[in-house]
Amino acid sequence: MKKFVLVFLITSCSSVSEDYYNDDASAYKNINYVTITNENTGGGSQYVYVVSGFSQTNVQICYCDSSCSKETLEVSTLQFDENTLSFRYKLSPYDEFTTKSTIDWCTKFG
């Protein structure tokens, strides 16, 4: 019986996915802002995500005409992945990350 339990434990432990132990290094890097702009025939949209306390005068944006809607969101944490053109943010330090893609948008970040 002891041999059976030992074999069961060894088999159970070896079946755990390596992804659990080798979480790939995150390609997300901390940034102070990201702006995304999508102009279309209806005027388009522009969103500015900026880390709390960062001066918005230093934010670079893509062109957005007067009919383009504009929204600014202040966040506690902001990260960007240049490989996937995705960014993620937390509204407060205790929140989970919200992830968004910028593939179809004019994007500036810093």
Helices and strands as residue ranges (DSSP letters): H 2-14, H 18-21, E 29-30, E 33-38, E 45-51, G 56-58, E 69-75, E 77-81, E 86-90, E 98-101, E 106-109
